[in-house]
Amino acid sequence: MKFYLDIFKLYKQKFYSKFALSCLLIYSLRFIDFAIVLWLLTNVSNNPSDIGLIVFIKFIPLMFSGIISGWLIDKFSRLAIIRLVIILMSIYLFSWALYMYFFNPNLTTIYIFTFFSGILLSIDISSRSTYMTSLIKKKFIKNGIISNVIFLNLAWFIGPNIGMFLLDIFKFELLYFFLSLFNLLGLILLWKMPSLNILKSKKEVYSGLKTSISFAFNKPILFGTILLIGLGNLTGFTFESMTPYFAKYVFEASPKEFSFLISLQGLGALTGSILLFPLLINVNRPALILSFSIILLCIGSIIFTFTNIFAIGCIILFILGICTCVFMNMHSRIVLTETPNPMRGRIQGLSQFAIGLFPIGSLITGLLGSYIGVAISMKIIASIGIFFTVIIIFYFKEVKNKIG
């Protein structure tokens, strides 16, 4: 019980409650949007490569803009960047509403809008996580990381379900107009929050992209972790990228079943974050646990391909969500706690570069699935992931070491 009480101590930290509420709001709107866009896509195309491509387009900015956004976050006010992203997100949502009022959706339009939202996602991830570590005391950082994952997973579960529910009530253009206004509430929640700018002297010590890359590559625990993040995202989440395909064409799900299936991974991750909190906070070999979570995700992806029953698919996705929670907690903890604060944005950018391999894995799975079948392509990609994860565990001794 003590471990659960510890997380509530976070809310005694000045300003944290407002920041946490802002995170939950923005994360929820992000998942509402992506679920609706995925549903829109499956009504425009039934090609698995198109589904793989939209995941690719959504998350590829993490690879190309992650390092740049990390540099920006270390150079400028992190809070100002968070606020700017909120304004741009409202513009994005309003633009969708305007477009759908005058035109019918097509693949090109969906991809363009999705790419822009992916850029905003990339910048928001780095800025929020690094700002959070500066906002709270160092002894609460582990709790803050787990709390942030809980908010993310809660939004992952409720977002798609709320989105499809609202889509039944409102027309797309009217819904997105309301969402663009509601999103601005995030600015109000951040009113009078401290800027927490990094001291100029510390910026100079840790300045430059080359310095941060050298730091990460010369610290084996960070380098090994970034490799694991990349491998996990490339091979361990084929089930996630192909869930819309299975929902629509294997399970023949209704709109509400579609959104529920997409949200189940988030529900599993949320449940795992809450139930496993006492274990996650005390893990002293996070890189090793990160490795095991990748193997379990790959095995789960293979098992998922064997089912054509909606209920069984739901159970598998829920369990994989728990594994996702472990994966997210462990790599966030290593990256944020093993890096000096003035450099966290850029190291977070490197981890986002590795996360950017997720859309590449999705695209490969979708393209390969168009020729040999989605289930077979998922099995191949996941098997590769298991093989190389084992190699990393044995090659990097630091992965098995204890860290604080």
Backbone torsions as a table, in degrees:
resi	resn	phi	psi	omega
1	MET	NA	-30.9	-178.9
2	LYS	-57.9	-39.2	-177.3
3	PHE	-64.6	-37.8	179.4
4	TYR	-71.6	-33.4	177.6
5	LEU	-68.2	-31.4	-179.9
6	ASP	-60.9	-37.7	-176.6
7	ILE	-67.8	-28.8	178.5
8	PHE	-73.5	-18.4	175.6
9	LYS	-65.2	-22.9	177.1
10	LEU	-57.0	-37.5	-173.6
11	TYR	-75.7	-7.4	172.0
12	LYS	-85.4	-12.9	175.4
13	GLN	-71.0	130.4	-176.3
14	LYS	-58.4	132.3	176.7
15	PHE	78.5	-12.0	-173.2
16	TYR	-64.5	-39.2	-177.2
17	SER	-59.0	-43.9	179.1
18	LYS	-64.2	-41.2	179.7
19	PHE	-65.6	-42.8	-180.0
20	ALA	-61.9	-42.3	179.1
21	LEU	-64.9	-37.8	176.9
22	SER	-62.7	-42.3	178.3
23	CYS	-60.7	-47.6	-178.7
24	LEU	-60.6	-41.6	179.5
25	LEU	-62.9	-51.9	-176.2
26	ILE	-66.5	-41.9	178.3
27	TYR	-61.4	-42.0	-178.9
28	SER	-63.1	-44.4	178.8
29	LEU	-63.8	-35.3	178.5
30	ARG	-63.1	-43.3	-179.3
31	PHE	-75.3	-32.4	173.7
32	ILE	-58.6	-48.2	-178.8
33	ASP	-61.6	-49.4	-173.9
34	PHE	-67.4	-36.8	178.2
35	ALA	-63.6	-43.1	-179.8
36	ILE	-66.3	-40.9	179.4
37	VAL	-66.2	-38.2	176.7
38	LEU	-63.4	-42.4	178.0
39	TRP	-63.7	-39.5	177.9
40	LEU	-61.1	-43.2	-179.2
41	LEU	-63.5	-44.8	-177.9
42	THR	-67.2	-14.9	174.9
43	ASN	-90.8	-12.1	178.1
44	VAL	-98.4	-33.7	-176.7
45	SER	-143.6	146.6	175.3
46	ASN	-113.6	16.4	-178.5
47	ASN	-87.3	124.0	-179.6
48	PRO	-60.9	-28.0	179.0
49	SER	-68.1	-30.3	177.0
50	ASP	-69.0	-36.8	177.4
51	ILE	-68.5	-41.8	175.8
52	GLY	-62.6	-35.8	-177.6
53	LEU	-69.4	-37.6	-179.2
54	ILE	-68.6	-35.3	175.2
55	VAL	-65.6	-39.8	176.8
56	PHE	-58.8	-48.7	-177.3
57	ILE	-67.4	-36.7	-179.4
58	LYS	-65.0	-40.5	-170.8
59	PHE	-108.0	-7.7	179.8
60	ILE	-64.2	-27.8	174.5
61	PRO	-59.1	-24.0	176.4
62	LEU	-59.6	-33.0	-179.6
63	MET	-80.4	-46.6	-173.0
64	PHE	-82.7	-32.9	-177.5
65	SER	-106.0	-7.9	-175.8
66	GLY	-57.8	-48.8	-178.1
67	ILE	-67.9	-40.2	179.8
68	ILE	-65.9	-45.6	179.3
69	SER	-65.2	-34.8	175.9
70	GLY	-61.8	-40.6	176.9
71	TRP	-63.9	-43.9	179.4
72	LEU	-60.8	-40.1	-177.0
73	ILE	-68.5	-32.7	176.5
74	ASP	-78.0	-24.3	-175.5
75	LYS	-89.8	-37.4	-176.1
76	PHE	-115.0	174.9	-179.8
77	SER	-63.0	123.4	-179.9
78	ARG	-65.5	-37.0	179.5
79	LEU	-66.8	-39.2	178.7
80	ALA	-63.4	-38.1	179.1
81	ILE	-67.6	-40.5	177.0
82	ILE	-59.2	-45.1	180.0
83	ARG	-64.1	-40.7	179.5
84	LEU	-62.4	-41.8	179.5
85	VAL	-62.0	-40.0	179.1
86	ILE	-60.9	-43.8	179.2
87	ILE	-63.4	-44.3	179.8
88	LEU	-66.1	-33.0	177.3
89	MET	-65.3	-40.2	177.2
90	SER	-64.3	-38.8	176.5
91	ILE	-63.2	-42.2	178.2
92	TYR	-60.0	-48.3	-178.8
93	LEU	-64.3	-41.8	179.2
94	PHE	-65.7	-37.1	178.9
95	SER	-64.1	-39.2	175.4
96	TRP	-60.3	-46.2	-179.3
97	ALA	-59.9	-44.3	-179.4
98	LEU	-64.2	-44.0	-179.3
99	TYR	-63.2	-47.2	-175.9
100	MET	-69.3	-20.5	177.4
101	TYR	-71.2	-34.3	-175.4
102	PHE	-103.2	-25.5	-172.3
103	PHE	-131.2	166.8	172.2
104	ASN	-94.0	147.0	-177.6
105	PRO	-70.8	148.4	172.1
106	ASN	-141.5	169.2	-174.5
107	LEU	-59.1	-43.8	-177.0
108	THR	-60.8	-46.4	179.7
109	THR	-62.1	-45.3	179.9
110	ILE	-59.1	-42.2	-178.7
111	TYR	-67.6	-39.7	-179.8
112	ILE	-64.5	-48.4	178.9
113	PHE	-61.6	-41.4	-178.0
114	THR	-64.7	-38.6	179.6
115	PHE	-63.7	-42.8	179.0
116	PHE	-62.8	-43.0	179.3
117	SER	-66.0	-30.1	176.9
118	GLY	-66.7	-37.3	176.3
119	ILE	-63.0	-44.6	178.8
120	LEU	-62.7	-39.5	177.3
121	LEU	-60.0	-45.0	-178.7
122	SER	-59.3	-46.7	-178.5
123	ILE	-69.0	-40.3	-176.4
124	ASP	-65.5	-40.3	-178.9
125	ILE	-59.1	-50.8	-178.1
126	SER	-64.5	-45.9	-174.3
127	SER	-67.0	-42.0	-177.8
128	ARG	-69.2	-44.3	-176.9
129	SER	-67.5	-40.9	-179.8
130	THR	-72.2	-36.7	176.6
131	TYR	-64.1	-40.6	-179.2
132	MET	-61.0	-41.1	-178.3
133	THR	-68.1	-23.6	176.2
134	SER	-86.2	-26.0	-175.7
135	LEU	-73.2	-34.3	-176.1
136	ILE	-108.1	161.9	179.4
137	LYS	-66.7	152.6	-174.5
138	LYS	-57.8	-36.8	-177.2
139	LYS	-68.9	-14.3	-179.7
140	PHE	-102.4	3.5	-175.1
141	ILE	-61.7	-42.7	178.7
142	LYS	-58.7	-45.5	177.8
143	ASN	-61.9	-39.2	180.0
144	GLY	-64.4	-39.8	178.9
145	ILE	-63.2	-46.9	179.9
146	ILE	-64.8	-41.3	179.0
147	SER	-61.0	-41.4	179.3
148	ASN	-64.0	-39.5	177.9
149	VAL	-65.6	-37.6	177.6
150	ILE	-61.9	-45.6	178.9
151	PHE	-62.3	-42.2	179.9
152	LEU	-61.7	-44.5	-177.7
153	ASN	-74.2	-32.7	174.4
154	LEU	-62.8	-43.4	177.5
155	ALA	-64.9	-37.0	179.2
156	TRP	-61.1	-36.8	179.6
157	PHE	-79.3	-49.0	-173.9
158	ILE	-79.7	-29.9	-176.1
159	GLY	-57.0	-58.8	-179.3
160	PRO	-59.8	-38.5	-179.2
161	ASN	-67.8	-42.1	176.2
162	ILE	-64.3	-41.6	-178.1
163	GLY	-59.3	-48.2	-178.7
164	MET	-71.5	-31.1	176.1
165	PHE	-64.4	-46.1	179.9
166	LEU	-67.4	-33.0	179.8
167	LEU	-67.3	-24.8	174.9
168	ASP	-73.3	-23.6	-176.0
169	ILE	-95.5	-44.0	-175.4
170	PHE	-111.4	154.8	169.4
171	LYS	-69.6	154.3	-176.3
172	PHE	-52.1	-50.8	-174.5
173	GLU	-64.1	-37.4	179.3
174	LEU	-71.4	-40.2	178.7
175	LEU	-61.1	-45.3	-177.4
176	TYR	-71.0	-28.3	173.6
177	PHE	-64.6	-45.6	178.0
178	PHE	-64.1	-40.5	179.7
179	LEU	-63.4	-36.9	179.9
180	SER	-64.1	-33.7	177.4
181	LEU	-76.6	-43.3	-178.1
182	PHE	-63.8	-33.4	179.4
183	ASN	-59.7	-31.8	-179.0
184	LEU	-66.9	-14.3	174.7
185	LEU	-59.7	-26.6	177.3
186	GLY	-59.9	-32.9	177.3
187	LEU	-68.6	-39.4	179.8
188	ILE	-64.5	-40.1	179.9
189	LEU	-64.8	-26.7	-179.5
190	LEU	-93.7	9.1	-179.6
191	TRP	-62.9	131.0	178.4
192	LYS	63.2	22.9	172.3
193	MET	-75.1	148.1	-179.7
194	PRO	-70.4	143.3	-179.2
195	SER	-71.2	-36.0	179.0
196	LEU	55.2	47.2	179.6
197	ASN	-68.4	145.7	179.5
198	ILE	-76.2	138.3	179.1
199	LEU	-59.3	140.8	-177.8
200	LYS	-58.9	-37.9	-178.9
201	SER	-63.3	-37.6	179.1
202	LYS	-74.0	-34.6	176.7
203	LYS	-60.3	-40.0	-177.4
204	GLU	-67.8	-37.7	179.8
205	VAL	-64.0	-41.0	-175.3
206	TYR	-108.3	26.3	-174.0
207	SER	-76.2	155.8	172.6
208	GLY	93.5	141.8	177.4
209	LEU	-66.6	-38.2	-178.3
210	LYS	-61.5	-38.6	179.7
211	THR	-62.1	-44.5	-178.4
212	SER	-68.8	-39.8	178.7
213	ILE	-65.0	-42.6	178.0
214	SER	-62.5	-40.9	179.0
215	PHE	-60.0	-46.1	-177.7
216	ALA	-66.9	-41.6	-176.6
217	PHE	-73.5	-25.9	-179.0
218	ASN	-91.9	-3.0	176.1
219	LYS	-110.5	99.6	-171.0
220	PRO	-52.8	-37.3	-177.9
221	ILE	-65.6	-36.1	177.8
222	LEU	-73.1	-44.0	-179.0
223	PHE	-63.2	-45.5	178.3
224	GLY	-62.4	-38.9	179.6
225	THR	-65.9	-43.3	179.0
226	ILE	-62.6	-38.7	175.6
227	LEU	-62.6	-42.1	179.1
228	LEU	-66.4	-39.7	177.4
229	ILE	-60.2	-44.9	179.9
230	GLY	-64.3	-46.4	-179.3
231	LEU	-64.8	-42.4	179.7
232	GLY	-61.8	-43.5	-179.9
233	ASN	-71.9	-30.6	179.1
234	LEU	-72.1	-37.9	-169.8
235	THR	-121.5	-18.3	-171.0
236	GLY	-92.4	-8.5	-174.0
237	PHE	-121.7	30.4	176.7
238	THR	-63.8	-31.6	178.1
239	PHE	-63.1	-37.0	-178.5
240	GLU	-68.6	-46.5	-177.2
241	SER	-68.7	-28.5	-178.2
242	MET	-98.5	1.8	177.1
243	THR	-57.7	-43.6	177.2
244	PRO	-57.9	-37.9	179.3
245	TYR	-65.4	-47.8	179.7
246	PHE	-62.6	-40.5	-178.6
247	ALA	-62.1	-44.9	-173.7
248	LYS	-80.5	-41.5	-168.0
249	TYR	-112.9	-16.1	175.8
250	VAL	-100.9	-51.2	-179.4
251	PHE	-86.8	-13.6	-178.2
252	GLU	50.8	51.6	-174.0
253	ALA	-75.0	148.8	172.3
254	SER	-75.4	169.8	178.6
255	PRO	-53.9	-42.5	-179.9
256	LYS	-70.3	-38.6	175.9
257	GLU	-66.0	-35.6	178.2
258	PHE	-60.2	-51.1	-178.5
259	SER	-66.5	-36.5	179.7
260	PHE	-65.0	-41.0	-179.7
261	LEU	-65.2	-42.1	179.0
262	ILE	-63.9	-34.4	-175.7
263	SER	-82.5	-13.8	-173.6
264	LEU	-64.3	-34.8	176.5
265	GLN	-60.7	-39.8	176.6
266	GLY	-65.4	-38.7	178.1
267	LEU	-64.6	-41.8	177.4
268	GLY	-62.9	-42.4	179.4
269	ALA	-66.5	-38.6	177.3
270	LEU	-63.8	-46.8	178.8
271	THR	-61.1	-43.7	178.6
272	GLY	-62.1	-41.7	-180.0
273	SER	-60.6	-38.1	-178.0
274	ILE	-78.3	-49.9	-175.9
275	LEU	-71.8	-33.8	-177.2
276	LEU	-94.0	5.0	-176.8
277	PHE	-51.1	-48.1	-179.7
278	PRO	-60.4	-31.4	179.5
279	LEU	-78.5	-44.0	-177.2
280	LEU	-62.7	-38.8	-177.1
281	ILE	-69.2	-24.2	-176.8
282	ASN	-103.2	2.9	178.3
283	VAL	-63.8	124.9	179.1
284	ASN	-109.4	0.6	173.1
285	ARG	-127.3	63.5	-173.4
286	PRO	-61.4	-33.3	-179.2
287	ALA	-67.7	-36.9	178.5
288	LEU	-68.1	-43.0	177.6
289	ILE	-64.5	-36.1	175.3
290	LEU	-59.5	-43.0	178.5
291	SER	-61.8	-45.9	-179.9
292	PHE	-63.2	-36.8	-179.5
293	SER	-65.4	-35.7	177.5
294	ILE	-64.2	-44.3	179.1
295	ILE	-60.7	-43.6	179.8
296	LEU	-65.7	-37.9	177.6
297	LEU	-63.8	-40.6	178.7
298	CYS	-66.6	-43.9	177.8
299	ILE	-62.1	-42.6	179.1
300	GLY	-62.7	-37.7	177.5
301	SER	-62.0	-40.2	179.2
302	ILE	-65.3	-45.2	-180.0
303	ILE	-62.2	-38.9	-178.3
304	PHE	-58.6	-32.4	-176.9
305	THR	-69.6	-15.7	-176.1
306	PHE	-88.2	-7.4	-174.9
307	THR	-103.5	142.9	172.1
308	ASN	-127.5	17.8	179.8
309	ILE	-108.9	126.4	-174.7
310	PHE	-55.9	-47.4	-176.3
311	ALA	-62.1	-42.4	-179.8
312	ILE	-68.0	-39.8	176.5
313	GLY	-59.1	-39.1	178.2
314	CYS	-62.2	-44.1	-179.1
315	ILE	-63.2	-43.9	-179.4
316	ILE	-63.5	-44.0	180.0
317	LEU	-64.8	-36.1	177.8
318	PHE	-63.3	-45.7	179.3
319	ILE	-64.5	-41.6	178.1
320	LEU	-64.7	-29.0	175.3
321	GLY	-63.2	-38.8	177.3
322	ILE	-62.7	-42.5	177.1
323	CYS	-64.0	-37.3	177.9
324	THR	-61.1	-40.7	178.6
325	CYS	-58.9	-44.7	179.3
326	VAL	-63.4	-45.6	179.6
327	PHE	-57.1	-49.0	-177.4
328	MET	-65.1	-44.3	-179.0
329	ASN	-63.2	-45.7	-174.4
330	MET	-66.9	-46.2	-176.7
331	HIS	-73.0	-32.9	176.5
332	SER	-64.4	-41.6	-178.3
333	ARG	-63.8	-43.7	-178.7
334	ILE	-65.6	-48.1	-176.2
335	VAL	-63.4	-41.5	-175.1
336	LEU	-82.1	-30.1	-177.4
337	THR	-92.2	-20.0	-178.9
338	GLU	-98.1	13.5	-176.4
339	THR	-128.0	136.0	175.4
340	PRO	-62.1	145.1	-176.0
341	ASN	-54.4	-44.1	-178.4
342	PRO	-64.9	-13.1	-177.2
343	MET	-110.4	-2.6	-172.0
344	ARG	-61.8	-35.8	-179.8
345	GLY	-61.3	-45.7	-178.0
346	ARG	-71.4	-38.6	176.8
347	ILE	-67.9	-37.6	173.4
348	GLN	-61.8	-34.6	176.2
349	GLY	-63.9	-38.9	176.4
350	LEU	-64.9	-40.0	178.1
351	SER	-67.2	-34.0	176.1
352	GLN	-67.7	-34.5	174.2
353	PHE	-58.5	-42.3	178.2
354	ALA	-67.9	-40.2	176.7
355	ILE	-61.5	-29.3	178.7
356	GLY	-62.0	-11.7	175.3
357	LEU	-74.6	-15.5	177.2
358	PHE	-57.7	-49.7	178.5
359	PRO	-64.9	-29.6	177.6
360	ILE	-66.9	-42.4	176.2
361	GLY	-62.1	-39.3	178.8
362	SER	-64.8	-43.3	-179.9
363	LEU	-64.6	-44.5	178.6
364	ILE	-61.5	-44.0	179.6
365	THR	-60.7	-43.8	-179.6
366	GLY	-67.5	-44.8	179.9
367	LEU	-65.6	-44.9	178.4
368	LEU	-64.3	-38.1	179.5
369	GLY	-63.5	-27.9	178.7
370	SER	-67.1	-23.4	-177.2
371	TYR	-103.3	-41.6	-174.4
372	ILE	-114.3	-1.4	-178.4
373	GLY	102.1	139.9	-176.8
374	VAL	-60.7	-43.7	-177.0
375	ALA	-61.0	-43.6	-179.4
376	ILE	-67.7	-42.0	-179.9
377	SER	-63.5	-38.1	177.5
378	MET	-64.1	-41.2	178.7
379	LYS	-62.1	-42.5	-178.4
380	ILE	-64.8	-50.1	-178.1
381	ILE	-61.5	-43.9	-178.7
382	ALA	-65.4	-38.4	179.4
383	SER	-64.5	-39.3	175.9
384	ILE	-61.0	-40.4	179.6
385	GLY	-61.9	-44.2	178.7
386	ILE	-60.7	-46.0	-177.4
387	PHE	-58.8	-50.2	-175.6
388	PHE	-76.2	-26.4	175.1
389	THR	-64.7	-42.7	177.6
390	VAL	-61.1	-40.5	178.6
391	ILE	-62.0	-44.4	-180.0
392	ILE	-62.9	-40.6	179.4
393	ILE	-58.7	-42.4	-177.6
394	PHE	-80.0	-30.8	-176.2
395	TYR	-79.3	-40.5	-179.4
396	PHE	-97.2	101.9	179.5
397	LYS	-64.5	-30.9	-177.5
398	GLU	-63.6	-25.1	179.0
399	VAL	-60.5	-30.3	-177.4
400	LYS	-91.7	-3.1	-176.7
401	ASN	-81.0	157.5	175.3
402	LYS	-79.5	144.7	171.2
403	ILE	-134.4	161.5	-176.8
404	GLY	-71.4	NA	NA
